[in-house]
Structure formats: structure tokens, C-alpha cells
Amino acid sequence: MSSHAGLVSSLRAAWLSGKTRPVEYRLAQLEALGRFLDEKKEDILEATALDMGKPPFEVELSEISVCRSELNHRSELNHTLNHLGTWMKDEHVEKNWATQLDSAFIRKDPYGVVLIIAPWNYPINLLLVPLIGAIAAGNCVIMKPSEISRNVERLVAEALPRYLDKDCFAVVAAGVEETTRLLENKFDYIFFTGSPSVGRMVMAAAAKHLTPVTLELGGKNPCYVSDTCNVQNVARRVAWGRFFNAGQTCVAPDYVLCSVEMREKLLPALREAVTEFYGPNPRESPDFARIAGDKQFRRVQALLRCGRVVIGGQTDAETRYIAPTVLVDVQQDESVMQEEIFGPILPILTVASVEDAIAFINARERPLALYVFSSSKKVVNRVLERTSSGGFCANDTIMHITLPSLPFGGIGQSGLGCYHGRSSFETFSHRRSALLRGAGREALNAPRYPPYAPGRLPLLRAATETRRRATCALL
Ligand code: NAD
């Protein structure tokens, strides 16, 4: 028997009862989620500090504020609370002649029982932001936090069910083996955030039941720095994006591409930015996080053997500290350029031109985020037009994901599907087509019934076909 089969079927029964459908129910659950975030804020700060030494400022910004903030009306929760009524409305569509007297619309239907699997790097954000969308869309949800961020896992498993309707929302604390068995159940939607390799396994498990999936995966995000830019600003924005959460961010700039001349200007500016942010010894800074676990620490530490360290490079296994580090002279076949870094290491590679940078990027898997720094709009647009990535941000890093109005998701190796704001609601809603016809006026239907009369064909065609609109101004 698959793990948690009883839980899945009791959630499905709750969903079939229709209790998650009214807008009032959804709003009440979302508000309860807001109360969890407010009342458990101190516990969240403590759990994330214990798990990976996350600075409270970073937790507020990237975990709590993103989900809910009284001040920030662009937060996921407030954005959803403000707009849910409009999003849920039936979308009436164009009709043909045959259906002129009928009602044709798209109903945003919940899928049913949804599974959300989250990673450890932003353990609150990446569990609760999808949850907001799933609740808003009227689903029942099983949440599976990461076992690696174990203090957050415990907090969420113990406290969150006290706020939400237990008939419809459950947290399953499970390691790899149990999650594998959990995935044997038939879900109506699976939303997974994690590595591409586990994403493949999740998709294979979903395929057995033809369950639709969203896969929010990782990869290597390029950051091209052109010769025309303000070097100090670039250094601060790149260093902030790379070293936030000690580099354990899926949209962090993974490596820099620039000319040799720019590299020589960027190195002192990066050194200055690191000192300005974290002081002369980042190990003593309260604003610099630690690596989440010993296994992750050993993997990131091994990457320091690639290329040549020019900034940082210090490590401490006991506290899982890896200094903000910049590497140069890295070879493309070295592991730091073969795998997602997911730690506080920034390799700088040199290219001869923007065209070279574009060719370098296009020769690799499509990234989750792509960054360009240039004061030339032409350069920015050239890279935007000639490359492909989940998201794109010019002259900054990470900031594009702070807008719930922009869909967030990958492409190719970096993922499938998207969410945030309205996109979350849409992701967890099935666009169900509905045509409500009148029961009478049978004479109007007569031409389509057998025995067929070929002479009626032009009439039927005219009644059901969509004609192309005239596009030529001369016609
Ligand atoms: P992971 O893939 O190892 O784990 C993610 C989740 O899957 C966890 O809950 C884990 O328990 C579960 N899991 C692990 N192995 C499993 C298996 N064999 N079968 C079923 N479930 C399994 O990822 P991680 O190490 O927690 O997170 C790091 C990765 O996540 C990086 O690649 C990063 O880029 C990516 N990520 C992506 C986003 C995004 O939004 N696109 C955000 C954060 C992290």
C-alpha cells in the first residue's frame, strides 16, 4: 500500500464535498495562513537560524514578507486576497452563430488534491507561496517540506495544521524513501520545487497517473557584464544576489561573463562590496548565512578546488561556513562550471564580446534566470532577444522575482510551468470550458442531424466556422 493513501482519500472526500469552493472559505483559509505567519514569526526566525544561520533580515525579506506583510501590498497573500474575487470570475468567450443565444465561458475549477513538495533553501517561502495559490484556487493540499531544513519542517508540521482546516490541508514530514512512496498515490496536481534530477523522478511518478505537474528547478544562471556600466553598482548588485542566503538561491547569479578589462575592474569592486556588506571577516558577520547541511557543505567546499581563488576561499566545516568567494581562471570542464554552485562562490569567465556571451549561454541548458548589466539598451535587448531563460533581469539580480505580477518559472532544464500572484491561481486551476445551451429551439439544430443533406453544409459551416479577420489595410 502506498504511504498516506488514507490521508489522500480523506482529503479527496473533503474536496468532493465542495467545501473548498466558496470564495469565503478560501479567503478564511488564506487569512488563517496570514495569522500563522504573524503569530509564528519568532519561531520561523529561530528555526531558520538553527537550520542554516539565516540572518533575520534575510528571513523577513525572503520568507515572511514575500508571503505576507502589512506594509507590502505586493506580497503574495495580500495580492491574492485583493484579487481573488476577480480571478475566480467566469471568463466569457466569443461565440459563433450557432451558439449566439447560449452562454460560453471558462470556469476556473480547482484540480482536487494537490501535492506540494518544497526544498530547504527558502523553506517557508517555497512551501507557502505555492500553498497560497492552491488554496486560492479551491484545492485540498498535502504539503511536504524538506527534511534537510528540519527545524522548519518540525515547526510547519506542528503549528500550521492548527491554523488551517484539517479536513483539507495536511503536512507530511517525510524523507526521500517515504516521499517516494507518497508519490505512488494519485494526486490531481503535483507542484515540485527542487533539483532537476529529483524533478525527473517526480515527473515519472506523476506520469503513472497522468497527473499534471509544475516543476520549479535549478541550474546555472549566467550574468553578463558589458564594458559600459557602473562597476561599483554592478559589483554590489551581483555580490548581493550571489551571497544572499550564502548563495543558496535558485535565481542567484551563478557565474559572471565579461571582458578581461571588465574583470580587472570588477575584482577590486567585488572585494570592496564584500567588505562593505560583511566586514573584513565575513565569518563574524551576523548578516551572512551558513550552508544548510554537511553533505551540501562538502559539495560546495570541493568546488573551491576549481580555478584560482581571488577573494575569500576560507571554510569551516564545524559551522558549515564558506566565505564569500570569487574565482578566476576557471575551465569550462571543471565541476564549478558543470553543476549548479548553490553556495557563496562566484566564478568570473572572460568572453570577447556580447556575441560571445550569447553563444556561451546558448550552448548550455536554459537557465532559470539570466542577468545582463549594461548602460546600453541595445546590449540589453540583444541578449534578451537572442537567448532563452525562465526569467530575465537587466542591471540587477533577483529583483524580478519580487513582483507577483510577473510569472516565475523555468524553461527546459530549469523547469516547467510558473507561479506567483495570478499565475499561482491559474496554475492550480483547471480552465474548464462550459457551454450552457437552451433546451428548446430544436428547429435550429435540425440541419446538423442525419440523414445528412449536403445542401445544408454551407449553412452549418457559416454557423460554426471562425472567419479570419481582414489584415490588409487595402482590403
Ligand atoms: P532536492 O531535489 O534534493 O529536494 C527537494 C524536495 O524533494 C525535498 O522536499 C526532498 O525531500 C524531496 N526529495 C529528494 N529526493 C527525492 C526523491 N528521490 N524522491 C522524491 N522526493 C525527493 O532539492 P534541494 O536540495 O532541497 O534544493 C536545491 C535545488 O532546488 C537546487 O537545484 C535549486 O536550484 C532548486 N530550487 C529551485 C527553485 C525554483 O523556484 N526554481 C527554488 C529553490 C530551489
Residues whose N, C-alpha, C, O or C-beta is under 5 A from the ligand:
A	BS01	NAD	I117 A118 P119 W120 K144 P145 S146 E147 A174 G175 V176 T179 T180 T193 G194 S195 P196 V198 M201 E216 L217 G218 G219 C250 S414
